[in-house]
């Protein structure tokens, strides 16, 4: 019996809804990529820094990687849905949603490189919360992304690590995308939030305190990954090799030029983009724009690396199975393919 089934009827219902929605997505068959052109998707965070930098500097074009589309998604779960519908062939996404897409929706994908470790945090209103154990107290309002997302998985790990009452904790969590959670923080509607970077550091700029980071909760936690579908590997392995090479090139550049990278990411990820700004729900939106200084601080909470370990991936697979988000564990070797790394 899983932890979810044992301790939380709330999370059982959520997991069932997640499974049903992914089952529905499975009815769609993947669409083949146009000849020589691929559709790429990324998460709207600095987790996908390598992709944003490579696109900004023209490194995809330089290596004859022709993108038919380049789409940003507010969450990894939303990106997973698009991946399952066959709308994209390449993605920068958090590991946990990639595992869900593979195991639940049977999306034929492979992880061909890592992009970063860590990159998730718990931020709190210091006037309301001073220690993790206070999260379960009545009246403390907690926010997190939807069930199955990487931040949600980390929140569950924190529940285990700090021996919190699982049913009380999960029963009070308010679920929303990172942009909406940040707006709730600014509006005084949340006392604590589990968020991915760069959103966590933005909440810090709004007066919240960084109480825990992924390094504290899960040492060595694999954050995001570069995935491709099986069809692209089968039909154009040379293109996959170029995608991995660009990822490695961009990652090396980010680590060698952090301040310049922060300036570029602050510009590219500017919340002036109304799609993610949700301007009709937020007042004083200029206060939510990110600065290069904030971006640099946020990037320092990630470890940008294209390397990936089977052991680290296996740990996430086993924990998502333990939570009941996937039916059963499986070998990381079924999903990780590092032969294109140089």
Secondary structure, DSSP 8 states (H G I E B T S, - for coil): --HHHHH-HHHHHHHHHHHHHHHHHTTS------TTEEEEEEESSGGGHHHHHHHHHTHHHHTT-EEEEEEEESSHHHHHHHHHTT--SEEEEEHHHHHHHHHHS---EEEEEE-EEE-EEEEEETTT-SSGGGGGSTT--EEE--TTSHHHHHHHHHHHHTT--HHHHHHH-EE--HHHHHHHHHTT--SEEEEETTHHHHHHHTTEEEEEEHHHHSTT-B-EEEEEEHHHHHH-HHHHHHHHHHHHHHHHHHHH-HHHHHHHHHHHT-TT-HHHH-GGG-SSGGGG---HHHHHHHHTTEEE-S---HHHHHHHHHHHHHHTSSSS---GGGTB--TT--
